[in-house]
Amino acid sequence: MFTINSNFKSIAEVLVYLKNNNITNINERAIFIQDFIDKENLGDGNAHELYLENGSSTLMNVINEHSGMKKECILWCVNHYLSLNRNINVIEKTCKALYQFGTGCGTSAPSCGMSSLHKEIEKRVAKLVGKEEAVLFPTGFTANLGSISFLPSHLDLIIFDRDCHSSILNGIRLSKAKSIPFKHNNVADLEKKLQRYEKSFENIFVVLESAYSMSGDLSPLIEITDLKKSYSFYLYVDEAHSFGIYGEKGQGYCYEQGVSDKVDFIMSTLSKATSSVGGFLASEHKYCSLLRWSDAYTFQACLTPADAAVILACLDEIEDNPEIIKELHSKNKYMRDLLVSKKFNLGQSQSPIIPIMIEDHNKLRIVVKELFQEGVYSTPIVYPAVKINEGRIRLILNYAHTKEQIDYTVEALERICKKHHII
């Protein structure tokens, strides 16, 4: 039987080895991955085989699937920015909707899978982000995948930020358009490519995120939209990590920067600030009508009525209690200032996604493991989610995180990183 001789220290090293050695056989690839997981499980188990006992919260029991060991931890890996997944009003409204609308939808939107709940979401999110209409998808991933693969034609060009999410990259791969990346958040590089290619394609689509999920960076939206004065292109902005938590009522970062009217397509997931599942694309009526003929919309069952009810209830809470947004950003500043005072490298991050940059994969996994032993849980972010030399721990701040939890986490992180000569 085929076996591995190399002593890999992280899953990133395994994936890089497979890529660099052009190992394409499915059995060999599977054996490499399984061998690494089995060796990890001889110890305490790896972070990818942990799960939550009772769903997500800021403090929850984490269970090791291999050993069955249970440990109470402060969680830093969940995108429920406003902590509305545990809000009693949201839960009560969802229970009521479940009795009224039943469980699943049973079919796709064109086959009459939608209910009045789904249509209300489309109207509310479109109004929030300042667009004529919105198209609702069952997940944020398929909102990007379906939209980006369908809207451009074979005569078009997609210019995308190199740090864009996997759902965007997969949509680009499935599209018939040509595509090229521009340097992350680099307006000059984007302009150079617009200038070079503007007369070579029927349409140009520029695709980026307002807040980047792996780095916490915010996009220079004002500078990018200003390029429309000199160049003709459609601008597509993914607001997955900014919708609900920027703008006084959660309208998003495009709204906060005053550029919503200059953005042609605004997309967001509904699994983060609104604590459910689903995604939407908001734009002009004619583009939404076009998008409803995409495969991802036509051949995929609608999100459940209960999931839709959660979204609406969360939108109610954000509208009725806008102070929770301010409190989230206040805690974000508090935690960032504390980490910076301890000399941690946070990259260029600004949003409630706070990366702790640790390039050495072996040290990264040791820090994650020792943090877990201290009751602090977050997952290591490694290749292929980021570049090979850009490993990090990602701390995702939620509204319900207390200052005591922040202080405890930073103290444990400082102690462990000093021990391993990271800071």
C-alpha positions, 0 to 999 in steps of 0.5 A: 500500500502507498504510504507517506514518508514525509513528516508533515507538521501541518495540513498546509504542508500536506496541501503544498506538497501535493500541489508542488509534486503534481500528485493528482491520483485521487487515492494517493491524495486521499491517503496523504490527507488521511495519514496526516489526520490519523497521526494528529489523532494519536495526540490530542486531535487536530483543530479540524475535528472539534465541534460544539456541544450546543451550538455557537456562543461566546462561551461553549463546550468544545468536543474532540470528535476523536477522543470525546474530550470536552472542554469549555472555551471562549470561542473566537471563530464564529461570525455571529458579529451581533450575537443575535443567534442567542437573542430571545426575541429572534428565537421566539419569532422563529418558533412562531414562524415555524408553526405557521410556515412549517419546515422546508420549502421543498423546491426552488424559488421558480417552482413556488418554493418561496413564501411571503417571508422570503419576499419580505427579506428581498424587499427589506435588504434591497431597501437597506442597501439602497437598491431597486431589488434583491435576489435571495439565495439559499447560501452566501456561497451560491449567491456569489457563485451563481451571480458571478458565473452568470452575469458576465459573458464570454466577451467580458473581463472580470478584474478581482482583488486577489484576496477575494473569497473562495465563492467569488473565485469559484464563480469566476472559474465557472464564468465564460469571462476572462479574468485577472487579479489586482493586488489586494486593496491596491487602487493604482494596480486596479487602475493600471489594469482598467486602463490597459483592458478597457477597450479590449472587452465588451464589459468589465466587472470589478469584483471585491469585498468591502471587508476581507474575511481572512485579513479583516482589511477594509476596502478603499471603496471611495477611491475605487468608485472614483475610478468610474469617473475615468473608466467604464466598468461594473462594480460588484462588492461582497458585503458579507463581513460588513452588512449588519455591522456598518452604517447606523442601521446595518446598511453596510460599508458601502452605505457608510462610505457613501458610495452605494449608488456607485456600486452596481451589485451589492452582495451579502451573506445572511449567516453572519450579522443576521445569524441565519443562512442564505445570501442576496444580490441587490441591484437594478430590477433588470439585472435581478430579473436576469439573475433569476435565470441563473442555475444557482437560483433556478435549480436550488431549493429555497432556504427554510421558512425558519431560516427566513424568519431568523433573518427578518427577526435579526433585521428587526433587532438591528433596526430597533437596537442600533446601539449594538453596532456601536458597542461591537465597534467599541469592543473592537477598538478595545481589543485591538488597542490591547493587542497592539500594546502587546506588540502583536502583528495585526496586519492591516485589519480594521474590522471585527476580524482580528488576525494574529499573524504567525508565519511559522506553521509549526509555531502556529499550530502549537499556539492554537493547541496551547490556547485550547488547553487554556480554554481559548478556541480559534482555528488556525488559518493556513494555505490554501485559505491564505498564502503559504507564508501568511498563516494566522490565528483569526479572532472574530469579535462578537457583541456578546464577548465580554471585556473579561473574556477579551482580557483573558484571551489577550493575556493567554495569547501573550504568555504563549507567544512569548514562550515560543518567541513569536513576540 
